[in-house]
């Protein structure tokens, strides 16, 4: 029998409205109780005084790169990066090689994860074959094999007729579609936000309209078909507005924001800094403010990293040739905690956006410390100050615009199914 008694921490479990100093008892991989002053003769005791004890954090947007791009990341290294960043569960995107557009690939990922991953891995299947935007992937077969959502992430489902069929199938199988909202026409050939910095650098700019038109379009279609659409990595004020209005109309729309989109702007691309090249692009102060407001008022439901690891030689290139993406799992906690510290939202609301809210979007029974729940727990030191050094990342991806940042807050212990898988 394995027993862990986490004592004296501030337990924040928004799924149960808990926020106070409590002990947490875990036995044999399950949550037994959250209560005051618990004692046990047999448990290993963990002192969590001064720390937050939360349900294991969940990231519904991760690129694990296996199969096919193991030089960027593997299921093993990506899962180690997850737990080092405080995430006990991650959902991996379909833009692998081969693309996860059929049950064989889905099963391969699930089997590899069972053998090699230290975090819980959930799998997202492609909407279309080879992400080609034309022919639907094997949605029913992949659902049977275990996928939790559909996405062509990295690419937008451009054709409305294809999106309509995808939504109808997704609805039948109870799967959300996660949209990478960038209009293929408006974003074609662009490499950063369209604005002062793109003009100054002479780089082709991506207008915010490219996101807003797709969000608006998808919201209309999802409302018409009464299905669940989820908007990935919201980057612009217009998209936040479109999601808010759709929610007011009763559309089943949810959304996520990535830490880089609420922490930095397109000015970070100055001096042709390829570490800040990401899709959708970093925008302006006004967009950052709108995303923060959207998270605070619930328009944006959750935080997701869009962890997109790349090799050094894929970033050390001319800006226009460099890969899009930021390795985000290991910087998400401090960047997100800043939202609570800066008064954007309460600490409970923040933890909700990283636990039960993302769990609800992909329909997994995680993100809670309810009695009998799987014992996935994150212990966070909100006051720990540290300097981001990508050389210390567990991820193979060292591509971050936050290198050298002095940040506050980190996961100091990550527990998956009752087992301590990370400690620092
Ligand atoms: O910047 C990005 N990189 N955005 C995406 O949506 C895809 C990702 C990747 O796969 O590298």
Boltz pocket constraint, residues with backbone or C-beta under 6 A from the ligand:
constraints:
  - pocket:
      binder: B
      contacts: [[A, 63], [A, 95], [A, 153], [A, 154], [A, 155], [A, 180], [A, 277], [A, 278], [A, 279], [A, 280], [A, 306], [A, 308], [A, 309], [A, 324], [A, 325], [A, 326]]
      max_distance: 6.0
